[in-house]
Amino acid sequence: MSEYRHDPVNGHWVILADNRSDRPDEYIETGWERISEACPFCEGNEGETPPEIARYAPRRGRTWLARVVPNKYPAVAPGARPPIGRPPPLEALEGYGVHEVVIESPRHLVSWSEMPIEGVRLTCRAYQERLAHLRRRGDLVYGVVFKNVGPAAGASIEHVHGQVLATALLPPPIAVRLAHWREGYHEAGRTVVSRWLDDERRDGARVVAETRHFAAVCPFASRVPYEVRIAPLEPMPYYEAIPAGWLGELASLLRDVVRRIERASARAAYNLIIHTAPFDAGPHDHFHWHIEILPRLTRAAGFEWGTGCFINPLLPETAASRLRAPHRTKP
């Protein structure tokens, strides 16, 4: 039997059809394997990237653990900044923005699951500081952090890295989501994500892991197998405003969840997105930052592209149960 489910956070519908898991080739092979060839992101090859913007090093030791560089092939054009205080016409903003790469390890690693916790923590801090810097510029409207892990997820370089992309225009799907969240906040006096988290924690069937300040959950209306959403228990609009003392906790949870997904899905490729509030100075009490991890185990085909409604062959309750299963982890 198929079941329609609605996601109160993103507003989308999904069809959960666990009977489709018996179809031939329902799951695609999207795993990744390390290849041995020259890599511009490895330590010693710093001259092969554009000049670095920032560098993050451990408290002790001289090597770096993370570097930030401009994207060599940006999706948006940096160009000259529009004059502050004199908004240019919309057509002048089309394609304008900033596109950066965060190289997350000096070693040739592929995943956060292979990194030391200090490396993941410094990576989380790098994303914070880059978003905060881009927000302060005053000429950008929206920024997003994303990771493409594995070729099936869009990665062109396997070395562990992520990207920060900020634009001068608010993407239309984000504008629709913001309107939905603002309406929900005014109706209930609480963020949509807060109410979703309360419901999920009360039910418990889809909770993967929980720490003092964060929860990781397979959403009730998961779009893909092993989809996980991570959010702070306390509502806050800006990822870049996470207290410094929480970063180690978040890094540990992220690495643990990624390890669990890789174990359950035979190291499937995945996309990871950090959603934070827009850069404008308006009040964003309705926004609740969160992280989405979307494994690429199934194909989006004609129905998904034509309707925006995903078909998921794995119940999120089953996915969460598998992800919660005990496993050994290295320190």
Buried (B, 14 or more C-beta within 10 A) or exposed (E): EEEEBEBBBBBBBBBBBBEBBEEEEBBEEBBBEEEEEEBBBBBEEBEEBEEBBBBBBBEEEEEBBBBBBBBEEBEBEEEEBBEEEEEEEEEEBEBBBBBBBBBBBBBBBBBBBBBBBBBBBBBBBBBBBBBBBBBEEEBBBBBBBBBBBBBBBEBEEBBBBBBBBBBBBBEEEBEEBBEBBBEBBEEEEBBBBBBBBEEBBEEEBBBBBBBEBBBBBBBBBBBBBBBBBBBBBEBBBBBBEBEEEBBBBBBBBBBBBBBBBBBBBEBBBBBBBBBBBBBEEEEBBBBBBBBBBBBBBBEEEEEBEEEEEBBBBBBBBBBBBBBBEEEEEEE
